[in-house]
Amino acid sequence: MTLIIFIITNPQIQTIVEQLCFGAIHSENSKKCAKHLAFVSIDDAIMFCIASYIATKNENTESSNFDIGLDLLENDNKITVYEKQDIKKYHNARKNILNQSDILLTQINTKYIVLLKILLAYLFGFRLSKSDWEKRIKEYKQKLNL
């Protein structure tokens, strides 16, 4: 078995990728509480990704307001109106996430992970192939001894 090690030099990207991996791993768990934890991790990574980008590109802008951050990304042509709407929809789902069925929660997590990967690519130029993401998640799972 060959283990591929990915080295990420940007600490913000490293944090976001780890949160994505954590979310992907726990989203596959059969327990609802794990799926909920996965969603929170993914949502936190989305918020951190947006805030990190804004902090580096728009120094005079308050980066803690989520809606303003999404507007800035759309205005800078970093995301489409549809991606903005989807991110906002899933972010707002956090209020009622405990009331969602397991199947719906898994679907939400899967779609939200895709949006996070899109943000990483658009905002930071960080892209991995599907197989490299799978290897990264497997590596992180081994690191956590899961």
C-alpha positions as CSV (number, residue, x, y, z in Angstrom):
1,M,0.0,0.0,0.0
2,T,1.3,3.4,-1.0
3,L,0.6,6.4,1.2
4,I,0.6,9.7,-0.6
5,I,1.3,12.7,1.6
6,F,0.0,16.1,0.5
7,I,1.7,19.1,1.8
8,I,-0.3,22.3,2.1
9,T,1.8,25.4,3.0
10,N,-1.1,27.8,3.6
11,P,-2.5,27.3,7.2
12,Q,-6.0,28.5,6.3
13,I,-6.2,26.1,3.4
14,Q,-4.9,23.3,5.6
15,T,-7.6,24.0,8.2
16,I,-10.3,24.1,5.6
17,V,-9.2,20.8,4.0
18,E,-9.0,19.1,7.4
19,Q,-12.6,20.3,8.2
20,L,-13.7,19.0,4.8
21,C,-12.1,15.6,5.5
22,F,-13.6,15.5,9.0
23,G,-17.0,16.3,7.5
24,A,-16.7,13.7,4.7
25,I,-15.7,11.0,7.2
26,H,-18.4,11.6,9.7
27,S,-21.1,12.1,7.0
28,E,-20.6,8.5,6.1
29,N,-21.3,7.4,9.7
30,S,-24.6,5.8,10.3
31,K,-25.3,7.7,13.4
32,K,-27.4,10.9,13.1
33,C,-25.2,12.8,15.6
34,A,-22.1,12.1,13.4
35,K,-23.9,13.4,10.4
36,H,-24.9,16.5,12.3
37,L,-21.3,17.0,13.4
38,A,-20.2,16.6,9.8
39,F,-22.6,19.3,8.7
40,V,-21.3,21.7,11.4
41,S,-17.7,21.0,10.4
42,I,-18.5,21.6,6.7
43,D,-20.5,24.8,7.5
44,D,-17.7,26.1,9.7
45,A,-15.2,25.4,6.9
46,I,-17.4,27.3,4.4
47,M,-17.6,30.3,6.8
48,F,-13.8,30.2,7.5
49,C,-13.0,29.9,3.8
50,I,-15.1,33.0,2.9
51,A,-13.8,35.0,5.8
52,S,-10.1,34.1,5.1
53,Y,-10.5,35.1,1.4
54,I,-12.2,38.4,2.3
55,A,-9.5,39.2,4.9
56,T,-6.8,38.7,2.4
57,K,-8.4,40.5,-0.5
58,N,-10.6,43.2,1.0
59,E,-8.8,44.6,4.0
60,N,-11.4,47.3,4.7
61,T,-14.3,44.9,4.7
62,E,-15.9,43.3,7.8
63,S,-15.3,39.6,7.2
64,S,-17.6,38.2,9.9
65,N,-20.9,38.9,8.1
66,F,-21.7,35.8,6.1
67,D,-24.2,37.4,3.8
68,I,-22.0,40.4,3.0
69,G,-19.1,37.9,2.4
70,L,-21.2,36.0,-0.1
71,D,-22.2,39.2,-1.9
72,L,-18.6,40.2,-2.2
73,L,-17.7,36.9,-3.7
74,E,-20.5,37.2,-6.2
75,N,-19.6,40.8,-7.0
76,D,-15.9,39.7,-7.5
77,N,-17.2,37.0,-9.9
78,K,-15.7,34.3,-7.6
79,I,-19.1,32.4,-7.3
80,T,-22.2,32.3,-9.4
81,V,-25.6,33.5,-8.2
82,Y,-26.6,29.8,-8.0
83,E,-23.6,28.8,-5.9
84,K,-24.3,31.7,-3.6
85,Q,-28.0,30.7,-3.3
86,D,-27.0,27.1,-2.5
87,I,-24.4,28.1,0.0
88,K,-26.9,30.4,1.7
89,K,-29.6,27.7,1.7
90,Y,-27.3,25.1,3.3
91,H,-25.9,27.5,5.8
92,N,-29.4,28.5,6.9
93,A,-30.3,24.8,7.2
94,R,-28.1,24.8,10.3
95,K,-30.9,26.2,12.4
96,N,-33.1,23.1,11.7
97,I,-30.4,20.5,11.0
98,L,-31.4,18.3,14.0
99,N,-34.9,17.9,12.5
100,Q,-33.7,16.5,9.2
101,S,-33.9,12.9,8.3
102,D,-30.6,10.9,8.0
103,I,-31.0,10.5,4.2
104,L,-31.6,14.2,3.7
105,L,-28.7,15.1,6.0
106,T,-26.4,12.9,4.0
107,Q,-27.5,14.5,0.8
108,I,-27.0,18.0,2.3
109,N,-23.5,17.1,3.5
110,T,-22.6,15.7,0.1
111,K,-23.7,18.8,-1.8
112,Y,-22.2,21.2,0.8
113,I,-18.8,19.4,0.5
114,V,-18.9,20.0,-3.3
115,L,-19.6,23.7,-2.7
116,L,-16.7,23.8,-0.3
117,K,-14.4,22.2,-2.9
118,I,-15.6,24.8,-5.4
119,L,-14.8,27.6,-3.0
120,L,-11.3,26.2,-2.4
121,A,-10.7,26.2,-6.1
122,Y,-12.2,29.6,-6.9
123,L,-10.9,31.5,-3.9
124,F,-7.5,29.9,-3.3
125,G,-6.7,28.0,-6.5
126,F,-6.6,24.7,-4.5
127,R,-7.8,21.8,-6.6
128,L,-7.5,18.1,-6.2
129,S,-8.8,15.3,-8.5
130,K,-11.6,13.0,-7.2
131,S,-9.0,10.3,-6.5
132,D,-6.7,12.7,-4.7
133,W,-9.6,13.9,-2.5
134,E,-10.4,10.3,-1.7
135,K,-6.7,9.7,-0.8
136,R,-6.7,12.8,1.3
137,I,-9.8,11.8,3.2
138,K,-8.4,8.3,3.7
139,E,-5.1,9.7,5.0
140,Y,-7.0,12.0,7.4
141,K,-9.2,9.0,8.6
142,Q,-6.0,7.1,9.3
143,K,-4.6,10.1,11.2
144,L,-7.7,10.1,13.4
145,N,-7.6,6.3,13.8
146,L,-11.1,5.8,12.6
